[in-house]
Amino acid sequence: MAKFKAEYANNLKTSKVRMAFAHIFSPDTGQYGQNKYKATGLVPQENRDLLKPVKAALLECARKSWPGIKWGDLEQPFKDGDNKPDWDGFPGSEYFTLKSKKKPMVSLVSGRDKSGKLQFERCDEADIKSGDYVRFGFSGFTYEREKEITKEVDGKEVTAKRMIKGISLILETVLKVADGEGFGGGGGGDMSRFDDDEMDDVQGASSDDPDSYGESSSGGDDDEELF
């Protein structure tokens, strides 16, 4: 059997999401942290259409590895927050986690120059926290892994191996959009992916209400199975 070759979807970005379990300045060294930088994004279920362009790009990437595969057949990072009723901010949301071995670039918008071009500056731990609103810059990649599945057959437990096909997210940049109410939980990057015409809800870029969810960029696959 030929060795699996991962496919990548690069230069992706989210719309405005709320950040949880932020380990963006130092790796998560907890029991399940894998010693990686990581963060989780939360999107209210009524705004989950904002994730459509991201999911479409990831499905397109997955189909390079497995032509014709459906979204529902993938092990993927988008989860129902209602399954985490004890986690602050999760019920009523869809959530996803991004990870990286490399430290992400963490920035905020400092304003615009005379030509109207956005200006960014690095922010430190005092400027950003879990609960704030951000936009993530990231890449996606496909993977395969073997998993043991146990089923009961004729009254006996039978274990078989199954090949899981999945897609995961690599955290690259974190752009702070607005302050949010904090809750528990605790490499470089290219900020040019955050286009000016999508930044009107960012503190420092506009006088508009920073607490409203912005429009997601259009494009991608309209497969109904995605959603």
Summary of the structure (lengths in Angstrom):
residues: 227
radius of gyration: 18.9
end to end distance: 33.2
largest distance: 74.7
contacts: 652
relative contact order: 0.25
helix: 16%
strand: 43%
